[in-house]
Amino acid sequence: MSGISASRAGGGPDDYPGTTSSAVCYLPVALIGILIGYLWAAETDDAAGFVERPAAGGPAAVAGAEWARRRRQAKREGLSPMD
């Protein structure tokens, strides 16, 4: 995943940037065994986000909001996206 950009990926003044041109590390996020999206962080800059899997519907949107809250908290604490 390089050059990632998604409308709900991240960004905003209190969040990490939601786009990057560098390589990213990503983890699948599952709820009750169902893949709902991917949490990602750039390897060389401060970008990070969560990409919802559209087929997961509402649970993916809820997870996206929770990951956004956690990213903002991590940024306030001075952590890098890879932390």
N, C-alpha and C positions, 0 to 999 in steps of 0.2 A: 504494500500500500504506500505509494508515494504520490505526492501532489494531492493529498486528500482534502476534500472540502465537502461539507454537508450542512444543510440549513440548521440542524440541531446539534451539530458536532461540538460546538463550544464557541468561545469568543465573548466579547463585551468587556467593559472596563474592569469588572470585578472577577473576570475569568481568564484562563489562558487563551491565547489566540486559537481560533477554530480552523485554521488552515496552515499548511506547511508544504514546503517543496522538498524537505528532507525525508529520509526513511523513517518509518514509524514502527514501534512495537505495538502489538494489539493482542487483546485477550477476548475470547468469546464470553458473552454473558448469557447464562441460562437461568430459567425459572421453572422449577418442577420438571426439569429435563427438556425444556423447550428453548431453543436458541432465540433470544429476543434482540440481540444486538452485539456490538463490539465496542469495547473501551480501548482507546488508543492514546499513545503519547509519542511525540517526535523524539528521535534520538539525539538531535543536535541543536534544537531550539526549544522555546517554551510552549509550543503548541500541544494541545490535548483536546480530547472530546469523546463523545459517545455517539455512535451511528446506530440508529434504530433499524431493526429488520422489519420492514413494512408488514410482512405476513404475520408478525406477532401481535399486531393491533395495539389495544389499550395498555397491556402490560409493558410493552416496549416504551410507550410514552411515559408511563409512571417511572420506569427505571431510568429513562433519560433525564427526567426532572431530579431524581434522587442523585444521580451521578453528577449533574450540574451543581447541585448543592454541595456535594463533597469536594468537587474541584475548586469551587469558590473558597471553601474553608481551607483547603490545602494551600491555595495561593495566598490567602490572608496570613497563614502561618509561615510563609516564606519557603515552602517546599517546591522543588522542581516537579514538573509533570511525571518524571520517571520515578520519583519517590513515592 
